[in-house]
Amino acid sequence: MGELKKLSVEDLDVKGKRVFVRVDFNVPQDDKQNITDDTRIKEAIPTIKYLVDKGAKVILSSHLGRPKGKVDPKFSISPAADRLGELMGIKIQKAPEVIGDVVTKMAEALQPGQVMMLENVRFLPGEEKNDPELAKAFASLADFFVMDAFGTAHRAHASTEGVAHYVSKAAAGYLLMKEITYLSNALLENPKRPFTAILGGAKVAGKLEVINNLLEKVDNILIGGGMAYTFLRAMKMEVGKSLVDENLIKDAKEVIKKAVDRDVKWLFPFDHIVTDVVGPEGDVTIVTREGFGNKIGVDIGPSTIEMFSNVIRKSGTVFWNGPMGIFEIPQFSQGTNAIALTIAHSGAISVVGGGDSVSAINKLGLASRFTHISTGGGASMEMVEGKVLPGIAALTDK
């Protein structure tokens, strides 16, 4: 995709105009709808503040959770709107529904610099179906559309893709532009070398396409987490009772061959933390590739940590997606924590592709040490796969 060849929010003449902004306020909440992590709300503020300062009339939309096309009070966007107001120090007008006469009147009454928030767009079944009538209804509220919800850019929904076709101009917000800059340009188009990809997490499914695309770009691939055991099995190595996707062993063999053909340095765990019981009560043992018995691999071992760390320290660019073990359980978290610390102190351009890796980084308080932490797990991985994301493709070309 390279450099963003789409309109940015700064290309729009927004003074006195209504601007429909798709943000990602799909934030985690506790049982009482208290927001437990407001990172996504904070990430949206630069775009909203720019529009407010330029005298736009701002209409925000977002989804929250999976209400399955029905109104469900526990998925109301209201707490997120309140939190945004607190963070920005302004009043956010809250629409009682997604669309309708009341919403239209509220939008028409907006004054320059004012902000209103629509109710959860997934309260309507037409949102996830990308219903053209709903997209037109969103577009009728505003003069321009700004897409700033990278986490949903891989979904062609009415508020992320459909609406862009029915406004005069559709542009990218600051968060979306930042994601494209790092995930496309700095990572895939023009990486500082050596370029190392670190992939982990439980499953191989969904990662093979990412690996295939990265093999065209990277110098090194380091594989950890549960997904490593499918590859090790494909190489006829002992893995005990570790997680293996038997249906993908043939695909894993093909990917390994491709890596060899392309002269990509490909490293798998040499030693492992294994256990009989996957839980806080599980005892841990360090084994090499031959010592599994009937145990389950739950983390990379100390020799692998050192091997991976040596590669990371020599890298110019590092892309990381997926933990090295079941890091939620303390005795299975050493590998993930060590890799996070090594990347943070490596001096490399470091890009994290969302998901559980971000949780590990935040738990260690290392977020500020990474160049870019993506806000969209699925969207970031699809971009790294080389896919065109519909929420970006629909924006107006420069």
N, C-alpha and C positions, 0 to 999 in steps of 0.2 A: 504494500500500500504506500510505503514511503511517506514523504512529506504530505501533510493534510492539504488536499486540493478541494476543500469544501469551504463554504463561508464560515467565518467565526462570528461569535456574538459581537465582536467589535466592528464587523463589517455592516451591521444593521444600524439604520438611523431610527433609534427607538424613542426619542423624546416625544412624550405625549401619546405614544402608541401602546396598544395592548400586546403583550408578549406572553405566549403560552409556553411554559417551561416544564419539561419533563425531568424531574429529579428522581433520585433513588433514596427514599426515606423508609426502605424496608429494613427497619432497625429491630434488634432483639429487645424483647420486653419480658418482664416478670409476670406473675399471675395477676397482678393488679394494674397492668398496663404501664408500669414504670419503665422507662427506657434504660436499659442496662449498658448500652454502648451507642453513643451519639456520633461516632466517627463519620458516618455517611451524611449526616445532617451538616456537620462542620465542613465537609468536602464540597458541599453545594453552595456554601455562603459566598465565595468569590464571585460567582456568576450572578447570584441574586443581588449582591451589593452593587456590582457594576451597573446592573439594570436600574436599580433604585436610584443610584447616584446620577444616572443619565436621564432621569425623569420618565422612565417607562412605567406603565401600569402592568404589574406582574401577576400572572395567574399560574400557580404551581399545581402540578399533578404528580401523583406517585401511587404505586401499589404498596400493600403491606400484607405479608402472609399469603395464605391461600383460602380466601373466603368462597371460592368456587362459584363466582358469578351471582352471589346473593348477599344482601345486606346482613352483616354480622357485627354487632357493636364491639365485640372484642378485637376486631380488626380495624377499628376506626383509625383514621390518620390523625385525629385530633391531638393526641399527646405529642406527636412529632411536630405538628404545626406550633403547638405551645412552646416546645423546646427550641424551635427555630426562632420564635419571637424573643425568648429569653437570651439566646446567644447573640442576636443582632440588636437587641434593645429596641425593637419596633413592634407594633401591633400587627398580627397576622389575622386577617379576616377569614373566618372558616365557613365555607359553604356547607349547607346541611346535606347536600347530595352531590352526585357526580355531574349530572347535567339536568336541565329543566329550566322552567321559567324563572324560578328564584335565582338560580345560578347566573342566568343570562342578565337579569336585572342587576345583580351584584357586580358582574363584570363591567356592565355599561356605566355603573356609578363610580367605578374606581377613578381616583385622582392620580396624577403623576407622582411616582414614588411610593404608592401604596401597593400592598401585597395581599393577595387572597389565595387560599388553598382549597382545592376541590377535595371532596371526600374520596376515599380509596377507590381508584379506578376499577379494581377487580370486583367491586360490588356489582358490576354489570357484566353479563356473559359476553357481550360484544367486544370487550377489551381484548381478551386472549384470542378471540376469533378474528381479530383485526377487521371488525365489521365496518364497511365504508360509511354507513350512516352515522355510527358513533364517531368515527374519525372526522367526518364533516361537521358534526356537532361541536367537537373540540375546536376545530379550525374556525368555526363561526364566532367563537368567543374572542378571537385575537387577530392582529394584523400579521404577526410573525410567530414562528415556532423555533424554540431553542432546545436542542437535545443535550442533556447533561447527565443522563442516567446510564453511564457506561455498563453498569451491572446488568442491565436489561437490553443492551444494544444488540445482542444476538437473538432477540425475540422480535418477530414482526407482529407487534400488537398495535391496537388503534392509537394509543397515546405515545408510542415509541417510533412507529414507522408510518402508519396510515395517515395521521394528521399532517405529516410533512408534505403530502401530495395536494393538500387543499388550502395551503396558505401561499402568500406571494413569495415569501422567502423562508427557508429553513436553515438554521445555522447550528454550529457546535458551540457548547459552553466551554468554560475553562477546564473543567475536570475532564471532559471528553477529549479535548485537545491534548491535555497532559498525558492521558492514557495512550493515545495514538502516538505521541512523540516518543514515549519510552518503549512501548510494546512493539511498535512497528519500526520506527527509524533507528533508535539506539540499539535495539535488540536484533531485529531481523535484516535491516537494510545496511547498517553501517556500524557493526559492533567493534569495540576496541578489543584487540586480540592479545592473548588467547581467549576464546569465548567458551565458557563452560556452562553446561546445563546440568542441574541437579534435580532429579525427579524421584519422588517417593509417593507415599500414600498407600492405601490398601490394595487398590485394584489396577490391573493392567488395562482393563476395558476403558476406553476413552483416552488413554495415553498413547496408544500406538500411533494414532494420526499425528499427535504432537511430536513424537519421536521421529517419525518419518520426515516431517518438515524440518525439524531441527538438524537432522543428519546432513541436510544440504548447507547448513550455516555454521555449525559448531566445530570446535577443535576437540572438545572433551565432553563425554556424557557420564555422569555418576548416578547410579541407580541404587536406591535404598527402599526402605519400607516394605510392606507386604508384597508389593508388585515385583520386587526383586526375585521372589521365590519361583514365580512362573518362568522367568528367564533362566534361573539356575537349573530348574528341572529340564528346561529345553536343552541345556548343555549337559544333560545326564548327570547332574550333581545331586547329592543327597540333601534333602530339605526336611526330613522328618514329617511332622504333621502340620507344617507351615502352610499358610494360605497359598493355594495354587489354582489358577484358572485353566483347567485341563483343555477347555475349548480353544484357548488362545496359544497353546504351545507351538503349533505350526507357524502361526503369525510371528511369535517371538523369535523363532529360528530364522525366519526371513529377514526380520529387522536386524538381528545380530550379523547376518551375512552382509547386509547392506552397509552396516557400520564398518566391517572389515574391508569391504570393497572400496569404501570412501576414505579409508585410512583415518577414521575417527577413533581417538583413544576412548575406550569404553571400559569403565571400571564397575565391577560388582562387589558386594561385600565379601571380604576374605574371612572375617570372623563375625560371630553373631551372639547376641544375648538371647538365650532360649529359656523357656519355662514349661512347666506342666499345666499351669492354670493361668489363663489370661484374666488377671484381676489383681487388685492391690495385695492379695494374700499370696500371689505367685512367687515362688523362689526363682532366682535367676542364676544361670550358669553361662560362662563364656565358652563357646565351642568354635572350632574351625569348620570348614565345609564337610568334614567327614564325621563329626561327632554328634549329630542331631539325635540319633535314636528315635524315640517317639515324642520328642519335645517339639515345641512350637517356637519359631523365630519371631521375636517381638521388637528387636532393635539391632542396629549395627554395633559391632564390637569395637574395642579400643584400637586395634591395629587398622581396622577400616576407617575409623575416625581420623587417624593420623594420615593414612593414605589419601583420603578424600581432601583433608585439610591442606596437604602439600600441594595438590593440584589447584585448589582454590586460591592459595596465597600467590601463585604465579599467574593468575588469570587477570585479564583486563576487563572482561565483562562476565557477570554471573547471573544466570536466570535460575530461580529456585521455585519449584512447586511440589509440595507434598512432604510431610514429615518422614524421618528416617525410621520411625518405630511408632508404637502406640504411646505417644508422648503424653497423653492425658493421665497415664499412670506413672507416678514419679520414677519408679525403678526401671521403667522402659523408655525414659525420656532423655537419657544421656547423649545419645547420638544426635537427636534433633537439636538439643541445646548447644552441643559443641559445634555443629555445622553453622547454626545461626550466629554464634559468637565469632567463628572464623570468618564468615562472610562480612560481618559488621566491621571487623578490624582489618580487612584485606586491602582496602584502598581501591578495590575494583568498582566499576559501575555495577550496582546490584539492583536487580529487578525481581520482585516477588509476585508470582501470579495468583494472588488471592488464596482463599481457602484456609486450611488448617495451618499452613506455614505462617500465616499472619497471626493467628492465635498464639503460636509459640513465640513469635517475635515480640508481640505485645506483652506476653507473660514475663518475658525477660527484660522488658523496658528498653528494647533495642531499636524501636521503629525509626528514631531520628538518625540512626547510623546507616540506613539503607537509602539508596538513591531514589527508588520508587517502589511503593507497595500498591499494587493494583486493588481497586475497589470491587472488581468483578471477577469472581472465580471462573464461572463458565464462559463469560464473554472474553476474558483474557486468554483462556486456553484455546478458544476457537480462533482468536486472532493469531496466536502463536502457531496454530495449525495451518494458518494461511487462508482461512476462510474470510469471505466478505460478510461483514455484519450488517444486517438489514437496517438497523437503527442509524448506521453511519452512511450506508449507500444511498438512503433516501434524502439526505441533506442536499441543499442546493450547491452545485459546483461553482467554483469561482469563475 
